[in-house]
Amino acid sequence: MKQTSVLVCGTGIAGLACALGLSRAGLSVELLGPRQTPPVRGADDYHPRVYAISEASRALLDKLGAWRLIDDRRITPVETMEIHGDAQGSLDLSAWQDARDTLAWIVESGEIERALQQAVQVMGVVWHEDQFTGLDAGSQGVRVTTAQGRHWHPGLLIGADGARSPVRQAARIHHEYTPYGDMGVVAHLDIELPHQNRACQWFTGDSVFALLPMPDTADGPQASLVWSMPESPARRWMALDAEAQQAYLATHAQAITGGRLGRLRLRTRPQGFPLTLERTAMVAPGVALVGDAAHRVHPLAGQGLNLGLGDVQTLIQVLSEREPHRAIGDPQLLARYRRRRAEPVWAMGAVTHGLHRLFGAQCAPLVWARNQGMQIADQVPFLKRRLIRAAAGD
């Protein structure tokens, strides 16, 4: 049976960042999971999934040595964000309103993964390309088994293995699952007018339509679409042929955006994923969860990955600051980790869930109130600064 201080199960962004951070903190760490290196893409070819990286997440990736490995030409700063209600309400947030240069950075998922993989290799983290299959917990700690018949007895098992987390299930960690009945549909678009590093979002009542700035291509300005919409029309749209998909987008985008960025044209076929609100207890004896394994929130605030990287940052800090007499999987340490993450995870879930319900309700008084609230917030500098700092992870 193999001994190690920490075994990280999951080799996506959260798992790679966690293994890298704990290794840099001097702990003995090993990775368990597939090695799926994202393909190197051409200058005008972009990974379909992008993330809005907050300042706190960018600082973590920089500390881990990964941020500098991402090609600057594939990173787009967000300097301004405009949010539109479903009536006359609107809110404009600019970095300069809180003496910042940038609100966030738009980066492809594949580019972040590639950078983290390179950094993990440089640090010499041992990577086992195997599959987690089981977990036994007893008085002597946890015992992990894999598809290839390996056995581990780690001081701490970290589940960073996604929303369907086998680690979470095997550890019997309490999990609350609420489906929204919506899908998040993503695609890259050619846009007619320059985005000027501005992100735009429209609440329409039954959907949220967001355009995120991306690097220009040979065809001109580009944006990434994130469209949260009811599942039935989402599936119908994705099932259409390319010409019909374009016609559907053109019709609905014009009605929603009023031509804010001119004509919009699909560069890539739309892809979708179900939207859910998920919460867990985050820990069990000898086990801690991070990222989507620990929680999922509605993407309307674009904070899902940032929330997961916040888990990573907190867990690294808790384990690095542990008292000399405490083992790496000590229940007190895991309780500290859970307590420190409880408020930010709950708050982000409450905000996104609340906004989804608020803008989904169509009774006239609520429509008036939510749009009036946006107008008031747009006139109060203090509220704007608070919103900017929350988005930055401060």
C-alpha positions in Angstrom: 0.0 0.0 0.0 1.4 3.4 -1.1 1.8 6.2 1.5 1.5 9.9 0.7 0.6 13.0 2.6 -2.0 14.2 0.1 -3.7 12.5 -2.8 -5.6 14.9 -5.1 -8.2 13.0 -7.2 -9.1 15.1 -10.2 -6.9 16.7 -12.9 -9.0 19.6 -14.0 -8.2 23.2 -13.1 -9.1 22.9 -9.4 -7.2 19.6 -8.9 -4.1 20.8 -10.7 -4.1 24.1 -8.8 -4.5 22.3 -5.5 -1.8 19.8 -6.1 0.6 22.5 -7.4 -0.1 24.9 -4.4 0.3 22.2 -1.8 3.5 20.9 -3.4 4.9 24.5 -3.4 4.0 24.7 0.3 6.3 21.7 0.9 3.8 18.9 1.2 4.1 15.5 -0.4 1.4 15.5 -3.0 0.4 13.1 -5.8 -2.3 13.4 -8.5 -4.7 10.8 -9.6 -6.7 11.1 -12.8 -6.4 11.2 -16.6 -3.8 13.4 -18.4 -5.8 15.1 -21.1 -3.6 17.9 -22.5 -5.7 20.5 -24.3 -4.8 20.8 -28.0 -2.6 23.7 -29.1 -5.0 25.9 -31.1 -4.3 28.3 -33.9 -4.3 32.0 -33.7 -8.0 32.3 -34.5 -9.1 29.0 -32.9 -10.4 29.2 -29.3 -11.4 26.7 -26.8 -15.3 26.7 -26.5 -15.3 27.3 -22.7 -13.9 30.6 -21.3 -13.8 31.9 -17.7 -13.9 35.3 -16.2 -10.9 35.2 -13.8 -11.2 37.5 -10.8 -8.2 39.4 -9.4 -8.0 37.0 -6.5 -7.9 34.0 -8.8 -5.4 35.7 -11.1 -3.2 36.3 -8.1 -3.4 32.7 -7.0 -2.5 31.4 -10.6 0.4 33.9 -10.6 1.6 32.7 -7.2 1.5 29.1 -8.5 3.6 30.1 -11.5 0.9 29.3 -14.0 -0.4 32.8 -15.1 2.9 33.7 -16.7 2.7 30.6 -18.9 -0.5 31.7 -20.6 0.0 33.6 -23.9 -0.9 37.2 -23.3 -2.5 37.4 -26.7 -5.2 34.9 -25.6 -6.1 36.9 -22.5 -8.7 39.8 -22.7 -9.1 42.2 -19.8 -12.6 43.3 -18.8 -12.5 47.0 -18.0 -16.2 47.7 -18.0 -19.4 45.7 -17.4 -22.8 46.8 -18.3 -25.9 44.9 -17.0 -29.4 45.4 -18.4 -32.7 44.5 -16.7 -35.8 43.4 -18.5 -37.3 46.9 -18.6 -35.4 50.2 -18.3 -33.0 49.2 -15.5 -29.3 49.2 -16.1 -26.0 49.2 -14.2 -22.6 50.2 -15.5 -19.5 49.1 -13.6 -16.0 50.3 -14.6 -12.7 49.4 -13.1 -11.8 53.1 -12.6 -14.7 53.5 -10.2 -12.6 51.5 -7.7 -9.2 52.8 -8.8 -8.5 49.6 -10.7 -7.2 48.8 -14.2 -9.3 45.7 -14.7 -12.4 44.0 -13.4 -11.6 40.5 -14.6 -9.7 38.6 -17.3 -11.4 36.4 -19.9 -9.3 33.3 -20.5 -9.9 29.9 -22.2 -10.4 26.9 -20.0 -7.9 25.0 -22.1 -5.2 27.6 -21.8 -5.5 27.6 -18.0 -5.3 23.8 -17.9 -2.2 23.7 -20.2 -0.4 26.3 -18.0 -1.2 24.4 -14.8 -0.1 21.1 -16.3 3.3 22.7 -17.3 3.7 24.1 -13.8 2.9 20.7 -12.2 5.5 19.1 -14.4 8.1 21.7 -13.5 7.4 21.0 -9.8 7.8 17.3 -10.3 4.4 16.4 -8.9 3.8 12.6 -9.3 0.9 12.0 -11.6 -0.9 8.7 -11.7 -3.0 8.2 -14.9 -5.5 6.0 -13.2 -9.2 6.1 -12.1 -10.5 6.3 -8.5 -12.8 3.4 -7.8 -13.3 3.2 -4.0 -12.7 4.5 -0.6 -12.7 2.8 2.8 -12.6 5.0 5.9 -11.6 3.6 9.3 -9.8 4.4 12.5 -6.5 4.3 10.6 -7.6 6.9 8.0 -8.7 6.4 4.5 -7.8 3.7 2.0 -8.1 4.5 -1.7 -8.4 1.9 -4.5 -8.1 2.5 -8.3 -9.1 0.8 -11.5 -5.6 -0.5 -12.0 -5.5 -2.1 -8.6 -3.4 0.5 -6.9 -4.0 1.2 -3.2 -3.2 4.3 -1.2 -3.4 5.3 2.4 -3.1 9.1 2.1 -3.1 11.4 5.1 -5.7 13.5 3.2 -7.7 12.7 0.1 -8.9 15.8 -1.9 -11.8 15.4 -4.2 -11.4 17.7 -7.1 -13.2 15.4 -9.5 -16.1 17.5 -10.8 -19.8 17.9 -10.2 -20.5 14.1 -10.3 -17.6 13.5 -7.9 -17.0 9.8 -7.2 -14.9 10.8 -4.2 -17.9 12.7 -2.7 -20.2 9.7 -3.3 -17.7 7.2 -1.8 -17.1 9.4 1.2 -20.9 9.8 1.7 -20.6 13.6 2.0 -24.1 15.2 2.1 -25.0 16.7 -1.2 -28.0 19.0 -2.1 -29.0 19.2 -5.7 -31.4 21.6 -7.2 -31.9 21.6 -11.0 -32.9 24.9 -12.6 -34.4 23.3 -15.7 -32.2 25.6 -17.7 -29.0 25.1 -19.8 -26.0 27.3 -20.2 -25.3 27.5 -23.9 -21.8 28.8 -25.0 -20.4 29.7 -28.4 -17.9 32.2 -29.9 -19.3 35.0 -32.1 -18.1 37.4 -34.7 -19.4 40.8 -33.7 -19.8 43.8 -35.9 -18.7 46.6 -33.5 -15.6 46.6 -31.2 -16.3 45.4 -27.7 -13.7 47.8 -26.2 -13.0 45.3 -23.4 -16.6 45.6 -22.2 -18.7 42.7 -20.9 -22.5 43.0 -21.5 -25.3 41.1 -19.8 -29.1 41.2 -20.4 -31.8 39.7 -18.1 -34.8 38.9 -20.3 -37.1 37.3 -17.7 -36.6 33.7 -18.8 -33.0 33.9 -19.8 -29.7 35.6 -19.2 -27.7 36.6 -22.4 -24.1 37.6 -21.8 -21.3 38.6 -24.2 -17.7 38.4 -22.9 -14.9 40.2 -24.8 -12.4 38.0 -26.6 -9.3 38.7 -28.7 -9.9 40.0 -32.2 -9.5 37.5 -35.0 -8.7 37.9 -38.7 -12.4 38.4 -39.2 -12.6 41.3 -36.8 -13.9 41.6 -33.2 -15.0 38.5 -31.3 -17.0 37.8 -28.2 -18.0 34.7 -26.2 -21.7 34.0 -25.7 -23.0 32.6 -22.5 -26.7 32.2 -22.8 -28.7 30.7 -19.8 -32.0 29.7 -21.2 -34.8 27.1 -20.6 -33.7 23.6 -21.5 -36.3 22.9 -24.2 -35.5 25.8 -26.5 -31.8 25.3 -25.8 -31.9 21.8 -27.0 -34.0 22.7 -30.1 -31.5 25.4 -31.0 -28.4 23.2 -30.6 -30.1 20.5 -32.8 -30.6 22.8 -35.8 -28.3 22.9 -38.8 -25.7 25.6 -38.9 -27.8 28.0 -41.1 -30.9 27.7 -38.9 -28.8 28.1 -35.8 -27.5 31.4 -37.2 -31.0 32.6 -38.1 -32.2 31.8 -34.6 -29.3 33.7 -33.0 -29.8 36.7 -35.3 -33.5 37.0 -34.5 -33.2 36.7 -30.7 -29.9 38.6 -30.3 -31.3 41.6 -32.1 -34.4 41.6 -29.9 -32.4 41.2 -26.7 -29.4 43.5 -27.3 -31.0 46.1 -29.5 -27.9 45.9 -31.8 -25.6 46.9 -28.9 -22.6 45.3 -30.7 -24.1 45.2 -34.1 -24.7 42.0 -36.0 -23.7 38.8 -34.3 -22.6 35.7 -36.2 -21.7 32.3 -34.8 -18.0 31.3 -35.2 -18.6 27.9 -33.4 -21.5 25.6 -32.9 -23.3 26.2 -29.6 -22.7 23.7 -26.8 -24.8 23.4 -23.7 -24.6 22.1 -20.1 -27.4 21.8 -17.5 -27.6 24.5 -14.8 -27.9 23.4 -11.1 -27.5 24.8 -7.6 -25.5 22.3 -5.6 -24.1 22.4 -2.0 -22.2 19.9 0.1 -20.8 19.5 3.6 -17.3 19.8 1.9 -15.5 17.5 4.3 -15.6 14.0 5.8 -13.0 12.1 7.9 -9.8 12.3 5.9 -11.5 13.9 2.9 -11.9 17.5 1.6 -13.7 18.6 -1.5 -12.8 21.6 -3.8 -14.4 23.1 -6.9 -17.5 21.6 -8.6 -17.2 18.6 -6.4 -18.0 20.9 -3.4 -20.6 23.3 -5.0 -22.1 24.6 -8.1 -23.9 28.0 -8.7 -25.8 29.6 -11.5 -23.3 31.1 -14.0 -25.1 34.5 -14.3 -22.4 36.1 -12.1 -19.5 34.1 -13.8 -18.1 33.1 -10.5 -18.1 29.3 -10.5 -14.4 28.8 -11.2 -13.4 31.7 -8.9 -15.3 30.1 -6.1 -13.5 26.8 -6.7 -10.1 28.5 -6.8 -11.1 30.2 -3.5 -11.5 26.7 -2.0 -8.0 25.8 -3.2 -6.5 29.0 -1.8 -8.2 28.4 1.6 -7.3 24.7 1.8 -3.6 25.5 1.0 -3.6 28.2 3.7 -5.2 26.0 6.4 -2.9 23.0 5.7 0.2 25.3 5.5 -0.6 26.9 8.9 -1.4 23.7 10.8 0.2 23.2 14.2 3.2 20.8 14.3 1.3 18.2 16.3 -1.6 18.0 13.9 -1.7 15.4 11.1 -2.5 16.6 7.6 -6.0 15.1 7.8 -6.8 16.1 11.3 -10.6 16.7 11.8 -9.8 20.1 13.3 -8.1 21.3 10.2 -10.9 20.0 8.0 -13.4 21.8 10.2 -11.4 25.1 9.8 -11.5 24.7 6.1 -15.2 24.1 6.1 -15.9 27.1 8.3 -13.8 29.5 6.3 -15.5 28.5 3.1 -19.0 28.3 4.5 -19.8 32.0 4.2 -18.4 32.8 0.7 -19.9 29.6 -0.8 -23.3 30.2 0.8 -23.3 33.9 -0.1 -22.5 33.3 -3.8 -25.1 30.6 -4.0 -27.7 32.8 -2.3 -26.9 35.8 -4.6 -27.0 33.9 -7.9 -30.0 31.8 -6.9 -31.8 35.0 -5.7 -31.1 36.9 -8.9 -32.3 33.9 -11.0 -35.6 33.8 -9.1 -36.0 37.6 -9.0 -35.6 38.1 -12.7 -37.6 35.0 -13.5 -40.7 36.4 -11.8 -43.0 38.3 -14.1 -45.5 40.1 -11.8 -45.5 43.8 -12.5 -44.5 45.1 -9.0 -41.3 42.8 -9.1 -40.5 43.9 -12.6 -40.6 47.5 -11.6 -38.8 47.0 -8.3 -35.8 45.1 -9.7 -35.3 47.5 -12.6 -35.7 50.5 -10.3 -33.2 48.9 -7.9 -30.6 48.7 -10.7 -31.2 52.3 -11.6 -30.6 53.4 -8.0 -27.5 51.2 -7.6 -26.1 52.8 -10.8 -26.3 56.2 -9.1 -24.6 55.2 -5.8 -20.7 55.1 -6.0 -20.4 53.2 -2.7 -22.6 50.4 -3.9 -20.7 50.2 -7.2 -17.4 49.9 -5.4 -18.8 47.1 -3.2 -20.0 45.2 -6.3 -16.6 45.7 -8.0 -14.7 44.4 -5.0 -17.0 41.4 -4.6 -16.5 40.5 -8.3 -12.7 40.9 -7.8 -12.8 38.4 -4.8 -11.7 41.1 -2.3 
